[in-house]
Amino acid sequence: MTITDYIRSDLERRIRIGNNLPRKLKLAALASEYEVSLTPVREAIGLLHEDGLILKGENRRLIVNPQRVGESTEQELGEPPKPIDWENVLTQHVLYESLRGSEDFLREEVLTEKYGVGRTVLRQVFSQLAGSGFLIHEPRRGWRVKELTDDDLRDFLDIRETLELKALELALPHLQQSRLQSILDGNQPDDRNRPQIDNNLHEYFIGLADNRYIQEFFKRYGSFYQPLFDYAALGGDVEGEMAAHHREILENLIRGEAAPARDSLRKHIRAQYPAVLKVIETLGLRTAEQNLAETQLT
C-alpha cells in the first residue's frame, strides 16, 4: 500500500462509516494530519473525487458528499488500513544507504517528495538517528550518512551480547511460562512448514530486566540495527535458523534451564554477524526503494 493509497483508504472509510470525518477538507490541513507532504494528499483527494466521495462546492471548496456519509458499517468494510510507520521507513532508507557506503547527502526536499513524508516528521526521525551517530547534519548541505563498517557491527554485537545476557539474568525471576509458550508458538513453522519468526523474546527479557541503562541502549540503537537483523533473516535458510535459535532459548527457559538458555542466546546473537555480511555483499543488487516497498508499504 502506497502513502496515497493509505490516505485514500482511510478517508474513504471515515466517510462511508460517517465517523471521525475530517474537520477541514483542505490539502494543508490533511497533510498536517497525516504528517505527509501535499503531493500524496492531492492525489488521494483526486481519486476520492473521481469515486464521488468528495465533491467540489459552488465556491470550489472540497466537501464530503453527504449522500455517501454513513452508507456502510465497520463490519462491512473490515479492518482499517495500517498507518505508515515513518520511523521504520526512513530508518531503513538510512540503513541501506549506510550499508552501501553512500557518501551522498540526503536532502530534505528530495526525500519529502520521494516518500511524501512531511518535513517535520522527517527531521524528527533524522534527528534521532543523528543522536545515535548514524547521521550527520551539515547546515545548507543536508544529512550525511555514516557508513556502517565491519567494526561498527562487531562492536554493537559485542555490547548487545553482554547487555542482553545481563537482561536475561535479571529477568529470570519474573518470567511467565504462559508468555514464554506464546512466543515459542510464534516461532513454530506454519501449516506448510515455512519458518516463522517472533522476535518478542528480546523485548520481553529487556523489559523484565527493569534496568534503565540496558533499556536505553536498545532504545537508542535498536531502531537502526533491528531492521538490519530482520532483513538479514528474510532468506528462507536464515529465517529458519533464527527461529530454531528462538525455540532453543525458549524451550530451555520453559524447562527452567537457565545456563543452556544463556548459551543459546549467545549463539543466536553471534549468528547475526555472518547473516548481515551476506546482506552487505548482495545489497548492491537491489535498490533501497525496492526494499522499502516490499517491507514497509505492503
Secondary structure as UniProt FT lines:
FT   HELIX           3..17
FT   HELIX           27..34
FT   HELIX           38..50
FT   TURN            51..52
FT   STRAND          54..56
FT   TURN            58..59
FT   STRAND          62..64
FT   TURN            66..70
FT   HELIX           74..77
FT   HELIX           86..99
FT   TURN            100..101
FT   STRAND          105..106
FT   HELIX           108..115
FT   HELIX           119..131
FT   TURN            132..133
FT   STRAND          135..138
FT   TURN            139..141
FT   STRAND          142..145
FT   HELIX           150..171
FT   HELIX           172..174
FT   HELIX           177..185
FT   TURN            186..187
FT   TURN            191..192
FT   HELIX           200..209
FT   HELIX           212..232
FT   TURN            233..234
FT   HELIX           236..254
FT   TURN            255..256
FT   HELIX           258..270
FT   HELIX           272..282
FT   HELIX           283..285
FT   HELIX           288..295
//
